[in-house]
Amino acid sequence: MSIFEIIMLLCFGFAWPFSIRKSYVSRSNNGKSLVFLIVVIIGYLAGILHKILYNYDLVIWFYVLDMTMVIIDTSIYVRNYRLGLRKTK
């Protein structure tokens, strides 16, 4: 288990709750990119698969936690997109 990998995942993971809250409260996707969110999910999924296939240890749960937060943020992105469509009608 690498302490540096844990630190990296904690640092990345620390930012997601703030992003989630901002997206939820603002009801806007300003400054957000769906492509970016999907790329990040794919990156975390690759990290999880690497842990499962080659180097299983408890760090996998940091990947799962971070990916879950990005999925939540992506879900809010979709919600905000739909809310934006309703405003334009």
Buried (B, 14 or more C-beta within 10 A) or exposed (E): EEEEBBEBBEEBBEEBEEBBEBBBEEEEBEEBEEEEBEEBBEBBEEBBEEBEEEEEEEBBEBBBBBBBBBBBBBBBBEBBEEEEEEEEE
